[in-house]
Amino acid sequence: MIHAKDINEHTPLEDLTPGGEIYEAGTARDFNTGTWRTDTPVFIAQACKHCMLCVPFCPDIAIPVKDGKRLEFDYMHCKGCGICENVCPFAAIKMVTGGEPI
């Protein structure tokens, strides 16, 4: 069986698993997808109340938490969907077009 971390642009089609089937857990960490982003979330720390509403809504687990406080975005995995901005009740996240961090 081929592992997700071994798949690249040269992997033959015959070696790929059928779409939608997951054969092992935790493989999302193997793929840095932050370069897909067209919009970038900016964390406004002074406005954050650490309610953690943004954390479970992030489909990419790109909002790390340590000692009960959310940290800066993991831009290597954030795809810029903007869900975090929509669920934040304190305007502690603002989406900007483009954006430098990855």
Wavefront OBJ file of the C-alpha trace (Angstrom):
o trace
v 0.000 0.000 0.000
v 1.293 3.456 -0.885
v 1.337 6.009 1.945
v -0.103 9.508 1.495
v 3.266 11.114 2.176
v 4.731 9.206 -0.787
v 2.216 10.556 -3.318
v 3.467 13.278 -5.640
v 2.992 14.519 -9.217
v 4.908 11.490 -10.547
v 2.781 8.834 -8.795
v 1.128 6.550 -11.375
v -2.677 6.609 -11.382
v -2.733 2.881 -10.637
v -0.998 3.492 -7.297
v -3.499 6.078 -6.033
v -6.352 5.142 -3.706
v -9.880 5.771 -4.992
v -11.140 9.266 -4.123
v -12.929 9.677 -0.821
v -11.420 6.574 0.766
v -9.149 7.097 3.758
v -6.784 4.250 4.599
v -4.858 5.820 7.460
v -5.493 8.597 9.968
v -3.582 11.833 10.414
v -2.332 12.248 6.851
v -3.490 15.876 6.516
v -0.362 16.936 8.412
v 1.732 15.522 5.567
v 0.394 18.032 3.047
v 1.152 21.746 3.238
v -1.825 23.300 1.485
v -1.397 26.920 2.578
v -0.301 27.983 -0.885
v -3.847 27.319 -2.158
v -5.067 30.382 -0.274
v -6.361 33.491 -2.045
v -7.571 35.151 1.183
v -5.593 35.115 4.422
v -6.957 35.287 7.980
v -5.304 37.808 10.262
v -5.491 37.154 14.010
v -6.240 40.301 16.036
v -4.934 39.160 19.421
v -6.127 42.179 21.415
v -9.744 41.489 20.362
v -9.626 37.730 21.063
v -11.391 36.456 24.216
v -10.129 32.879 23.674
v -13.664 31.521 23.510
v -12.332 28.875 21.078
v -15.378 28.988 18.797
v -13.095 29.276 15.776
v -11.052 26.171 16.606
v -13.588 23.358 16.009
v -14.984 25.085 12.921
v -11.624 25.207 11.129
v -11.731 22.391 8.549
v -7.928 22.338 8.328
v -7.104 22.378 12.049
v -5.044 25.489 11.311
v -5.745 27.247 14.629
v -3.400 25.851 17.267
v -4.237 26.065 20.987
v -1.847 25.975 23.917
v -2.665 26.330 27.615
v -6.270 27.315 26.874
v -5.353 30.104 24.472
v -5.508 30.102 20.712
v -2.293 30.917 18.915
v -1.422 32.430 15.536
v -2.691 30.592 12.466
v -0.828 27.630 11.025
v -0.508 29.208 7.578
v 1.048 26.082 6.079
v -2.343 24.357 6.378
v -4.853 27.242 6.267
v -6.658 27.385 2.930
v -8.287 30.769 3.622
v -11.917 29.596 3.667
v -12.978 32.341 6.107
v -15.142 30.147 8.325
v -13.158 31.282 11.372
v -13.951 34.927 10.640
v -17.651 34.117 10.272
v -17.919 32.321 13.630
v -15.812 34.755 15.699
v -18.178 36.859 17.847
v -15.426 39.327 18.804
v -14.077 40.358 15.373
v -10.685 38.903 16.316
v -10.176 37.479 12.808
v -10.183 39.480 9.618
v -9.794 38.015 6.162
v -7.564 39.973 3.776
v -7.191 39.358 0.071
v -3.854 37.873 -0.816
v -1.745 38.100 2.242
v 1.893 37.226 2.733
v 2.089 34.513 5.418
v 2.506 30.839 4.462
l 1 2 3 4 5 6 7 8 9 10 11 12 13 14 15 16 17 18 19 20 21 22 23 24 25 26 27 28 29 30 31 32 33 34 35 36 37 38 39 40 41 42 43 44 45 46 47 48 49 50 51 52 53 54 55 56 57 58 59 60 61 62 63 64 65 66 67 68 69 70 71 72 73 74 75 76 77 78 79 80 81 82 83 84 85 86 87 88 89 90 91 92 93 94 95 96 97 98 99 100 101 102
